[in-house]
Amino acid sequence: ATISVIIVAGACGIAAGTPLAILGAIGRAARGGAIIKGGLYLEQLGRVDTVVLDKTGTLTYGEPEVQSLVVAPGAVVGDVLRLMASAELRSEHPLGKTLVRYARAQGVTPVEPEAFHYTPGLGISATVNGERILVGNEALLRKCGIALPEELLTQQPAAAKVWLARGDAWLGMAIVADTIRSESRSALQAMHAMGLRTVLLTGDTKAVAQAVGAELGIDTIVADVLPDAKLAYIEQLTAGKAVVAMVGDGINDAPALMKAHVGVAMGSGTDVARESADVVLLGNDLVKFVQTLQLARRTRRIIWANFVGTVAVDLVGIALAAAGLLNPLLAAFIHVASEMTFILNSARLLPSIDPRGATTRPPVALSEH
């Protein structure tokens, strides 16, 4: 009876099944286009109840287009475009790249700035032909004491405005609009179906953020935030009971990505964002993130099923063996059979292999499995 108890009491189903489930899930996620940098982050993903999303490059294509250009009285359109593009020539921000591309399309060639300084969340301060040039949002120009025409501040509230100032006076304004990704709506619907709370956290104006948030049905909208404010908001969420996943792609998002329980970077984002994140999506498809969330939840369920099953089998086996109802041979059979059952349960997460040797992955629907 003592030998039978010792044989049947081993918790090998947990010891073997758990790492197999984690490795299988990480491998399956990689095949699906999401690189998870460790089992800890996979576990955290399975517990996430709040998803915080950046806007530009995450929910939108990050390739905004110039809708219109407004110049100050007496200013020349070509000069305004040249100064804007010259100041933004070395910028990595999507809006800056858009302005440079638009200027060149209009036949304007930007010049190399003598000095260049980027303030996260505000814009560019550059020196072009010996003059101070500011290109950025309303907050940047107001911070530098430059007065803006009130009648322009209310135009097209759902679009981003990029202001240009030379010296101490404003010179022009570009109205830029981005396009929402086609898959963002279905991804947000799937998140809500999973019971997740969604938050839009962006440095864009409140009007732009509300327009995007309303179209996608996002629960909470936080706009006009600088990188340090993004970090403070994530700290506020993580300090409570929320388990937070932050999804972003830019330098501005890096501190918040590191502070969240799980930081998720879009594959086409900046190097800083990818290095700061715990999960990297190969590409910009937000649906891959939803599928990874579903996979993480499924993995947690399998691990818990193995745990509960192992404990139940061991308790019943120990009781029967202690009562003399199990001989060592039968105890060994129960131990091995239960261990193989839990290992095979974890093995369901491994990517399948077809006869020709190619790894196959069945399509994952946007619904909870």
N, C-alpha and C positions, 0 to 999 in steps of 0.2 A: 504493500500500500504506500509506503514511504517513497519507494522508487517511482511508482506511478504518479504520485503528487509532484515529485521533482520534474518528471518528464513533461507532464501536461501543463505545468505552471509557467513555462517560458512565454514571454510576450514578443515572439519573433515576428508576428504579423505586423506589429507597429514598427519594429526596428527595420524590417526589410521593405515594408510597403510605403512608408512615408517618404524616404529619399527617392524611391522609384517614381512616386506620384509627382514630386517636385521636379525632378529631372525631366520626366515625360512631359509635364506641362510647359516647362521652359523651352524644350525642344519643339513642341507643337506651336507655341507662341512664335518662336523664331521662324518656323515654316510659314506661319500666317502673316509675317511682316512686323513683328514686335519683338525687340530685343529686351529681355528682362535681365538685369544685372545681378540677380541673386535670389535665392529662395525666400529671404526675408521680405523682399519687395513683392514677390508673388503672394505671400501670405497677407501682407498689408492690403494689396489690391482686392483680395477676397473680402476684406472687412470695410472697404470704402463705402461711405454713405453720402459724401459730398464731393462733387466734381466742380472745380473752379477752372474756368476757361478764359484764355486770352482771346482777343478778337482777330486782330490782323495776322494773317498767316495760319491761323488755327481754325476759326469759323469762316473766315473769308479766304480768298485765293492769295491775298497778300500781293496782288498785282493791280493796284488802283490805277485809275485813268483820270487824266485831267479833263474835267467837264467844261470849265470855263476859266477865263483869266480876267481879273479886274485890275486896272492900273490907276495910279493916282493922277489927278489933273496935271497935264504937262509932261507926264512920263511917256516914254516910247515902249511899245510892247516888246520889241526886240531887245532893248536894254534890260527890261525887267526879266525876260527869260534868260538872258545871258548871265545876269547876276545870280539869279536863283540856281541855275544849273552849275555855275562855277563854285558857289558856296557848297553845294551838295555833291560835288564831283567825287569826293572820297567817302561819302556817307554809305553805310550799309543798310540804312533804314529803307523799307519798301517805298515810302513816300519820296525820299530823296532820289532813289533810282528812277521813280516814275517821272519826276521833274526833269532829270537829265535826259531821259529817253524822249520825253515830249519836246524838249528844246531842240534836240538834234533832229527830230522829225520835222520841226518847223524851219530847219535850215540854220539854226543858231549853234555856233560852236563855243562850248564853255572853255574858260581858261583855268590854268592851275592856280589855286589860291595860295597866297604867300603864307597864310596861317589858317589853321583849322582847329576848332574846338567843338566837341559834341557834348551837350548837356542832356543826359537821359530824361526822357519824358517831356522835354521842352523843345530842343531843336539845335541849330547850328549857329555858331558865331565864327565868322571867317574874315579874312582880310583879302580883298580883291582889288588890285591896282591901287594899293595904298589906302583904301577906304574900308571902314568897318561895315560888314554886311551881316544882317541877322535874317535867318530863315527858320521859321518854326511856328508854333501855335500862338494863340492869343496871350497865354500866360508868359511866354518868353518876352514878347514885346512890351507887355505891361511891366514886367520885372525890370526892364531896361529903361522905363520911363517914357515910352513912345506912345503917343495918343493915336487911337484908332477911330475911324469913322463909325459912328453908332449905327448908321443905316445899313452898313455891310455886315454887322455882327449877327443880324437876325435872318440873313439870307440863307436859304437851303440848310435848315438846321440839321437835317439827316446826313449831310455830307461833311467831310473833313475840310478845314480851311488851313492853308499854309500861307503865312504872312511873310512879306519881304520888307525889310527896312534898310535904308542906307544912311549911315550917320545917325541922326536923331529924328528922322522922319520916315513914315511908312511909304513904300513905293508901289506896292502891288499885293495882290492876293490871288492864289490859285485855289479853285474849288475842286477837290479830288474825291472820287467815290470808288469804293471797293465793291466787289461782287461776292455774295455769300456762296460758299461751296455747295454744290448740288447734293452732297451726301450729309451735310450738317443737319438738315432737318430730320432725316430718318435716324441719325445717330442720337440726336436729342430726344426723339420720341422713344427710342429704345432705352435710354437712360431713365426716363421718367417711368417707363413700364417696369423697370427693375427697382423702382422705389427710391431712386437717387435724387438728391437735391442738387440743382445746378445753379452756378453763379457765374455771371459774366463780369470779369475784372479787367478793365481796360483803361488806358490813358487817353482814349478818345473823349470827345465831348459827350455830355449827358444825352443830348439829342440824338447823336449818332448811335450811341450804345443802346438807347431805348428803342430806336427803330429796328436794330438788329435783334435785340432781345425779344421784342414783341413778335417779330416774324418767326423766330425759332421757338418761342414759348419758354424762354429761360425764366427760372423762378425769381432770382435776385440779380439786380443790375447795379454794379458799382463802377462809376465812370470818373474821369478827370483825376486819375491817381498816378502819381509818380512811382518809380521803382521802390523807394523806401516805404511808400504807403501800401504798395502791393504786399511787401514783406510784412508790414504791420498787420494787414488784414488776415494774411495766412496765419500769423502767430496768434491772432485773436481766435481764429477758428480752431486751431490745433490745441489751444489752451483749454477749450471746452471739451465736450464729449464727441465732437465730430472727428471722423477719420477722413482725411482730406487727400484727394488727388488733384494736383495742379497740372494743367495742360497748357504749354506755351511753346514759343519758337524763337524768341528774341533775346538779346542781351538784357533788356529790361526785365525779363521774366526769370533770369538765372537765380537771383536771391530767393525769390518765392518758390522756385522749383526745389531748391535745396532744403527749404524750411518745411514744405509739405510732407505728409507721411509718405507719399509717393509722388515724385516729380516725373512728368511725362513730356518728352520733347518730340516735336514734329521732325521728321527726317531731313527736311530741307531747311531747317532752322539754322541758327548760328552755331559755330563750334562750341561757344561758351554754354549755350543752352543744352546741347547734347552731352557735354561733359558733366554738367550740373545735374542732369536728370538720372532717375533710377530706371526708367523705361524709355526706350527710343523707338519711335514708329518709323519703319522704313517707308518713307513717302509722307504724304500729307492727308491720307484717308482717315478721318475720324472714326469710321466704322471699324477699323482695325483695333482702335482703343476699346470700343464697346465689346468686340469679340474677345479681347484679352481680359476684360472685366468678367465676362461670362465664364471664361476658362478658369480664371482664378477662383471664382465662386464654386465652380464644379470641383476643382481640386480640393478646396476646403471640405466640401461635402464628402468626397471620397476618403480623405484622411480621417475625418470624424467617424465615418462609417467603419473604417478599419479599426479605429481606436475602441469604439463601443463594442464592435463584434469580438475583438480580441479579449477585452475585459470580460465580456459575457461568457465566451467559450472557456476562458481560464477559470472563472469562478465556478461554473457548473462542473468543469472537469475536476477541479480540486476537491469540490464537495463529494463528487462520486468516487474519486480515488481514495479520499480519506475514509469514506465509508466502506471501502473494500469492494466496490462495485466495478472497478476498472483494473484490469491487469496491465502490466507494463507494455505489452504489445498493443493493446487497444488504446492505451494512453498515447503511445507514440504515433499511432495512426491518426488519432484526433488532432494531435499537435501539428503533424505535418500537413494533414488535409486542410485544417483551418489556416495555416500559414500560407499554403499555396492559393487558397481562395482569396485571401487579402492581397497577395502579390498580384494575382490575375486581375483583381479589382483595380489596383493601381495601374496595371499595364494597359488598361483601356485608354489612358492618357497619352501613350506613346504614339507617335505618327506611324500610320500603317505603311507597309511596304508591298508594292505590287510584284507579281512574279518576275518582271523584267528588272527589278532592282531599284526602280524609281520610287521616291517617297510620294505618297498620295495623301491628300487631306480633303475630306468631304467638306462641301460648303457649309458654313455656319450661318444659320438664320439669326436675325436680330431679335431673338426672344430668349427668355430664360430657360435653360435646359434642366 
